[in-house]
Amino acid sequence: MELLKTRLANLLTVKSLVTIILTAVFAVLTCTGRLEQSFMTIYTVIVSFYFGVQTTKENTGGGAD
């Protein structure tokens, strides 16, 4: 139960919420055929940054956000 609370707390961080929302918007734009190159570039940078930070924290034993 404690693990579930920890994961939920991590999921509700601002970075996670922004990433989830952007991914949903990306999916909708892709499905409707309205995806533009500028949005794709911004989305790629934000998601790459988010996962890059997560990987760095795991490798270095970094703390919370």
LINTABEL-V417927 format. One line per field, one symbol per residue. ss: DSSP state (H for helix, E for strand, - for the rest). psi: psi as a letter, one per 40 degrees, with the letter a starting at -180 (. if undefined). A space follows every 10 residues. Layout:
# LINTABEL-V417927
ss: ???
psi: ???
This chain:
# LINTABEL-V417927
ss: -HHHHHHHHH H--HHHHHHH HHHHHHHHHH HH----HHHH HHHHHHHHHH HHHHHHHHHH -----
psi: dddddddddd deiddddddd dddddddddd defehidddd dddddddddd ddddddddde fiai.
